[in-house]
Amino acid sequence: MEDFSAISTFVRVVEARSFAAASAQLGMTPSGVSRAISRLEHRIGVRLLARSTRSLRLTEDGESFYQRCQCILADLGEAVDALGEAKIAPRGKLRVAVPMSIGRASLIPNLVDFETRYPDIRLELVMSDRASGLVEEGIDCAIRMGELGDSALIARKLGYFNNVLCAAPAYLQRFGRPGRIEDLATHRVINYVLPATGRPIQWQFTTPEGIRGLDVQAHLLINDGESVIQAAMAGLGIIQAPYCLAACAIEAGQLEIIMQDTISVGSPVWLIYPQRRHLSARVQAFIDWVGQLFSRTSVPACGLPDYCTESGRKVAAQPIQLGVPKRQTAAA
């Protein structure tokens, strides 16, 4: 620990820019600080500080050593904090950035469980569809969808959006239940419009031959994912949606999964956080909880077809050709 004490003294001198200021902060005499730096320089065999009666500056070796020492002390501080937090229940403020659709449809309906487990964590959800800067905005961790770019952040894959076709029982009673993808041409379809582009999404289906894409002829277009699910619950048509977003409505009997063999693997979902060797107890608690939540709500009870594997997503999407849409009629 003597080396760590000397390193801490060296870093304080550099940041205070004088022996006198550093000694006041450390509760030492200026001569004691000077002797500690001299012993450290002798120990490692290089001159760290260039001293004069009026100035104090880092040598080239000292600059490199200072950068390394900052990291060492930060790691030591995090390790001590982690050990302390491990002895008590997770507590304190936790800021989590979440896409709007996941926050509303998946996280919030299940937060009672999180608060029951961790009553001392004060959770703040930053709900936005833009990519928040974690360090700049003081965010502890974030849920992200899709492929991630290069980043210094740590990313843990929670899984994939497994897409299901679903409709309200009232719709199926009125218009019947499609049996094949091609039957969708004769049904009322609701589709999601990407707000950034104004374009409706292409429905995709994972088949034994790979991913097949379908440009549906929707009678209702909506640029909000939660509203798409609400419209389906109202009996307005068939939707393709990530199961984790529709799970609450499905479990409540407000929506039914149809054509179970068309369940497909969609975009990946990640939990990201700044690069730290020692996570706080509250961040680790949220990571564990949201991982369990997603594993429970991302795959429907009927399971996935055997060919819905991660490697299946790498196959280029092939278009599905539908016949000319027929006139809508109610089922007998």
C-alpha positions as CSV (number, residue, x, y, z in Angstrom):
1,M,0.0,0.0,0.0
2,E,3.0,2.3,0.3
3,D,3.2,2.5,-3.5
4,F,-0.5,3.4,-3.7
5,S,0.0,6.1,-1.1
6,A,2.9,7.6,-3.1
7,I,1.0,7.4,-6.4
8,S,-2.0,9.2,-4.7
9,T,0.4,11.9,-3.5
10,F,2.0,12.3,-6.9
11,V,-1.5,12.6,-8.6
12,R,-2.6,15.2,-6.0
13,V,0.6,17.3,-6.6
14,V,0.0,17.3,-10.4
15,E,-3.6,18.3,-10.0
16,A,-2.9,20.9,-7.4
17,R,0.1,22.2,-9.5
18,S,2.2,22.8,-6.3
19,F,3.7,21.0,-3.4
20,A,2.2,23.5,-1.0
21,A,-1.4,23.2,-2.3
22,A,-1.1,19.4,-2.4
23,S,0.2,19.2,1.2
24,A,-2.7,21.3,2.5
25,Q,-5.2,18.9,0.8
26,L,-3.4,15.8,2.1
27,G,-2.7,17.0,5.6
28,M,1.1,16.7,5.2
29,T,3.9,19.2,5.2
30,P,5.3,20.4,1.9
31,S,8.7,18.7,2.8
32,G,6.9,15.5,3.5
33,V,5.1,15.6,0.1
34,S,8.5,16.4,-1.6
35,R,10.2,13.4,0.1
36,A,7.3,11.1,-1.0
37,I,7.7,12.1,-4.6
38,S,11.5,11.7,-4.4
39,R,11.1,8.2,-3.0
40,L,8.7,7.3,-5.8
41,E,11.1,8.6,-8.5
42,H,13.9,6.7,-6.9
43,R,11.7,3.6,-6.7
44,I,10.8,3.6,-10.4
45,G,14.1,5.1,-11.6
46,V,12.8,8.1,-13.6
47,R,12.3,11.8,-13.0
48,L,8.6,12.6,-12.9
49,L,8.6,16.3,-12.1
50,A,10.8,19.1,-13.3
51,R,11.1,21.5,-10.3
52,S,12.2,25.0,-10.0
53,T,11.7,27.8,-7.5
54,R,8.8,29.2,-9.5
55,S,7.3,26.3,-11.5
56,L,6.5,22.7,-11.4
57,R,5.9,20.7,-14.6
58,L,5.6,17.0,-15.6
59,T,8.5,15.5,-17.5
60,E,7.6,13.4,-20.6
61,D,7.9,10.2,-18.5
62,G,5.9,11.9,-15.8
63,E,3.1,12.7,-18.2
64,S,2.8,9.1,-19.3
65,F,3.0,7.9,-15.7
66,Y,0.4,10.4,-14.5
67,Q,-2.2,9.1,-17.1
68,R,-1.6,5.5,-15.9
69,C,-1.9,6.5,-12.3
70,Q,-5.2,8.1,-12.8
71,C,-6.6,4.9,-14.2
72,I,-5.1,2.8,-11.4
73,L,-6.6,5.0,-8.7
74,A,-10.0,5.1,-10.5
75,D,-10.0,1.3,-10.6
76,L,-9.0,1.0,-7.0
77,G,-11.8,3.4,-6.0
78,E,-14.3,1.4,-8.0
79,A,-13.1,-1.9,-6.4
80,V,-13.5,-0.5,-2.9
81,D,-16.9,0.9,-3.7
82,A,-18.0,-2.4,-5.3
83,L,-16.9,-4.3,-2.1
84,G,-18.8,-1.9,0.1
85,E,-22.0,-2.0,-2.0
86,A,-21.9,-5.8,-2.1
87,K,-22.5,-5.8,1.7
88,I,-25.7,-3.8,1.4
89,A,-28.8,-3.9,-0.7
90,P,-28.5,-1.9,-4.0
91,R,-29.6,1.7,-3.4
92,G,-29.4,5.1,-4.9
93,K,-30.4,6.8,-8.1
94,L,-30.3,4.8,-11.4
95,R,-30.8,6.6,-14.7
96,V,-31.7,4.2,-17.6
97,A,-32.3,5.4,-21.2
98,V,-35.0,3.3,-22.9
99,P,-36.7,3.5,-26.4
100,M,-40.3,4.7,-26.0
101,S,-42.0,1.5,-27.3
102,I,-39.9,-0.8,-25.0
103,G,-40.4,1.5,-22.0
104,R,-44.2,1.8,-22.4
105,A,-45.1,-1.8,-23.5
106,S,-42.4,-3.9,-21.7
107,L,-40.6,-2.2,-18.8
108,I,-43.3,-0.1,-17.1
109,P,-45.9,-2.9,-16.9
110,N,-43.3,-5.0,-15.1
111,L,-41.7,-2.4,-12.8
112,V,-43.7,-3.4,-9.8
113,D,-41.5,-6.6,-9.7
114,F,-38.3,-4.5,-9.9
115,E,-39.4,-2.1,-7.2
116,T,-40.4,-5.0,-5.0
117,R,-37.0,-6.6,-5.4
118,Y,-35.0,-3.4,-5.0
119,P,-37.1,-0.9,-3.0
120,D,-34.0,1.3,-2.3
121,I,-33.2,2.0,-5.9
122,R,-34.7,5.3,-7.2
123,L,-35.2,4.6,-10.9
124,E,-35.3,7.4,-13.5
125,L,-36.3,6.3,-17.0
126,V,-35.1,8.5,-19.8
127,M,-37.6,7.5,-22.5
128,S,-36.6,8.6,-26.0
129,D,-36.0,7.1,-29.4
130,R,-32.8,9.1,-29.9
131,A,-29.5,7.6,-29.0
132,S,-28.6,9.3,-25.7
133,G,-24.9,10.0,-24.8
134,L,-24.5,8.0,-21.7
135,V,-21.4,9.7,-20.2
136,E,-22.5,13.2,-21.4
137,E,-26.0,12.9,-20.0
138,G,-25.1,11.0,-16.8
139,I,-27.0,7.8,-17.8
140,D,-25.9,4.6,-16.1
141,C,-27.1,2.2,-18.8
142,A,-29.4,2.1,-21.8
143,I,-31.4,-0.3,-23.9
144,R,-30.7,-0.1,-27.6
145,M,-32.2,-1.8,-30.6
146,G,-30.6,-2.8,-33.9
147,E,-27.0,-3.1,-34.9
148,L,-24.5,-1.1,-32.8
149,G,-21.7,1.0,-34.2
150,D,-18.2,1.0,-32.9
151,S,-18.1,2.4,-29.4
152,A,-16.1,2.3,-26.2
153,L,-19.3,1.3,-24.4
154,I,-19.9,-2.3,-23.1
155,A,-22.8,-4.1,-24.8
156,R,-24.7,-7.1,-23.6
157,K,-27.1,-8.7,-26.0
158,L,-30.5,-9.3,-24.3
159,G,-31.7,-11.2,-27.3
160,Y,-33.8,-10.5,-30.4
161,F,-37.2,-9.0,-31.2
162,N,-39.1,-12.2,-32.1
163,N,-41.8,-10.9,-34.4
164,V,-45.3,-12.4,-34.3
165,L,-48.5,-11.9,-36.3
166,C,-51.4,-11.1,-34.1
167,A,-54.9,-9.8,-34.1
168,A,-57.8,-9.2,-31.7
169,P,-60.3,-12.0,-31.1
170,A,-63.1,-9.7,-32.4
171,Y,-61.2,-9.2,-35.7
172,L,-60.7,-12.9,-36.2
173,Q,-64.4,-13.6,-35.5
174,R,-65.4,-11.0,-38.1
175,F,-62.9,-11.7,-40.9
176,G,-61.6,-15.2,-40.2
177,R,-58.1,-16.5,-39.5
178,P,-55.4,-16.5,-42.3
179,G,-53.6,-19.8,-42.7
180,R,-50.7,-18.8,-45.0
181,I,-48.7,-15.7,-45.6
182,E,-50.3,-15.4,-49.0
183,D,-53.7,-15.1,-47.3
184,L,-52.7,-11.7,-45.8
185,A,-53.6,-10.1,-49.2
186,T,-57.3,-10.6,-48.3
187,H,-57.1,-9.2,-44.8
188,R,-57.0,-5.8,-43.2
189,V,-53.4,-5.0,-42.2
190,I,-52.0,-2.3,-39.9
191,N,-48.4,-1.3,-40.4
192,Y,-45.7,0.8,-38.6
193,V,-44.2,3.8,-40.4
194,L,-40.6,4.7,-39.5
195,P,-40.8,8.3,-38.2
196,A,-37.3,9.1,-39.5
197,T,-38.1,8.1,-43.1
198,G,-41.9,8.2,-43.3
199,R,-41.8,4.7,-44.9
200,P,-43.7,1.7,-43.8
201,I,-41.6,-1.2,-42.6
202,Q,-41.3,-4.4,-44.6
203,W,-42.6,-7.5,-42.8
204,Q,-40.1,-10.3,-42.6
205,F,-40.5,-14.0,-42.1
206,T,-37.9,-16.5,-41.1
207,T,-38.4,-19.6,-43.2
208,P,-36.4,-22.8,-43.8
209,E,-35.0,-21.1,-47.0
210,G,-34.0,-17.9,-45.1
211,I,-35.6,-14.6,-44.5
212,R,-38.4,-13.5,-46.8
213,G,-39.7,-10.0,-47.0
214,L,-43.3,-8.8,-47.6
215,D,-44.3,-5.3,-48.6
216,V,-47.9,-5.4,-47.1
217,Q,-50.7,-3.3,-48.5
218,A,-51.9,-1.8,-45.2
219,H,-55.2,0.0,-44.8
220,L,-53.9,1.8,-41.7
221,L,-50.4,3.2,-41.2
222,I,-49.2,4.6,-37.8
223,N,-45.8,6.0,-36.9
224,D,-45.9,5.0,-33.2
225,G,-45.3,1.4,-32.2
226,E,-47.5,1.4,-29.1
227,S,-50.4,2.8,-31.1
228,V,-50.0,0.0,-33.7
229,I,-50.6,-2.5,-30.9
230,Q,-53.5,-0.4,-29.6
231,A,-55.1,-0.3,-33.0
232,A,-54.9,-4.1,-33.3
233,M,-56.4,-4.5,-29.8
234,A,-59.3,-2.4,-31.1
235,G,-60.0,-5.0,-33.8
236,L,-58.8,-2.8,-36.7
237,G,-56.6,-5.4,-38.3
238,I,-53.6,-7.8,-38.3
239,I,-50.1,-6.6,-37.2
240,Q,-46.6,-7.9,-37.1
241,A,-45.0,-6.8,-33.8
242,P,-42.1,-7.9,-31.5
243,Y,-43.6,-10.3,-29.0
244,C,-42.1,-8.5,-26.0
245,L,-44.1,-5.4,-27.0
246,A,-47.4,-7.3,-27.5
247,A,-46.9,-9.8,-24.6
248,C,-49.1,-8.0,-22.1
249,A,-52.0,-7.7,-24.5
250,I,-51.5,-11.4,-25.6
251,E,-51.4,-12.6,-22.0
252,A,-54.6,-10.6,-21.2
253,G,-56.4,-12.2,-24.2
254,Q,-56.7,-8.9,-26.0
255,L,-54.6,-10.2,-28.9
256,E,-54.0,-13.7,-30.3
257,I,-50.9,-15.0,-32.1
258,I,-51.9,-16.3,-35.5
259,M,-49.9,-18.4,-38.0
260,Q,-47.4,-19.6,-35.3
261,D,-45.1,-21.0,-38.0
262,T,-44.4,-17.5,-39.3
263,I,-42.8,-16.3,-36.0
264,S,-39.5,-14.6,-37.1
265,V,-36.3,-13.3,-35.6
266,G,-36.0,-9.5,-35.8
267,S,-33.6,-6.9,-34.6
268,P,-31.2,-7.5,-31.8
269,V,-31.7,-5.8,-28.4
270,W,-28.8,-4.7,-26.3
271,L,-28.1,-3.3,-22.8
272,I,-25.1,-0.9,-23.0
273,Y,-23.2,0.9,-20.2
274,P,-19.9,2.9,-19.9
275,Q,-16.7,0.8,-19.8
276,R,-16.1,0.2,-16.1
277,R,-14.3,-2.8,-14.5
278,H,-16.5,-2.7,-11.4
279,L,-20.2,-2.0,-11.8
280,S,-22.2,-0.5,-9.0
281,A,-24.7,-2.8,-7.3
282,R,-27.7,-0.9,-8.6
283,V,-26.5,-1.1,-12.2
284,Q,-25.8,-4.8,-11.8
285,A,-29.2,-5.4,-10.3
286,F,-30.9,-3.7,-13.3
287,I,-28.8,-5.7,-15.8
288,D,-29.8,-9.0,-14.1
289,W,-33.5,-8.0,-13.8
290,V,-33.9,-6.8,-17.4
291,G,-32.1,-9.8,-18.7
292,Q,-34.5,-12.1,-16.9
293,L,-37.5,-10.0,-18.1
294,F,-36.4,-10.1,-21.7
295,S,-35.8,-13.8,-21.7
296,R,-39.3,-14.3,-20.2
297,T,-41.1,-12.0,-22.6
298,S,-39.2,-12.2,-25.9
299,V,-40.2,-15.8,-26.9
300,P,-43.9,-16.7,-27.0
301,A,-45.2,-19.7,-25.1
302,C,-45.5,-21.6,-28.4
303,G,-41.8,-21.2,-29.0
304,L,-39.8,-20.5,-32.1
305,P,-39.6,-22.7,-35.2
306,D,-36.4,-24.7,-35.4
307,Y,-35.1,-22.7,-38.3
308,C,-35.4,-19.4,-36.4
309,T,-31.7,-19.2,-35.4
310,E,-29.3,-16.4,-35.1
311,S,-27.5,-17.6,-38.3
312,G,-30.8,-17.4,-40.1
313,R,-30.8,-13.6,-39.8
314,K,-27.8,-13.4,-42.0
315,V,-29.6,-14.7,-45.1
316,A,-30.7,-11.8,-47.5
317,A,-34.4,-11.2,-47.4
318,Q,-36.3,-12.6,-50.5
319,P,-39.5,-11.0,-51.5
320,I,-42.8,-12.8,-51.1
321,Q,-45.2,-12.4,-54.1
322,L,-48.8,-12.1,-53.2
323,G,-51.8,-12.3,-55.4
324,V,-54.0,-9.3,-56.2
325,P,-55.8,-8.3,-53.0
326,K,-59.5,-9.4,-53.0
327,R,-62.4,-7.4,-51.7
328,Q,-62.8,-7.5,-47.9
329,T,-65.7,-9.6,-46.7
330,A,-66.7,-10.7,-43.2
331,A,-66.3,-14.4,-42.4
332,A,-69.5,-16.3,-42.2
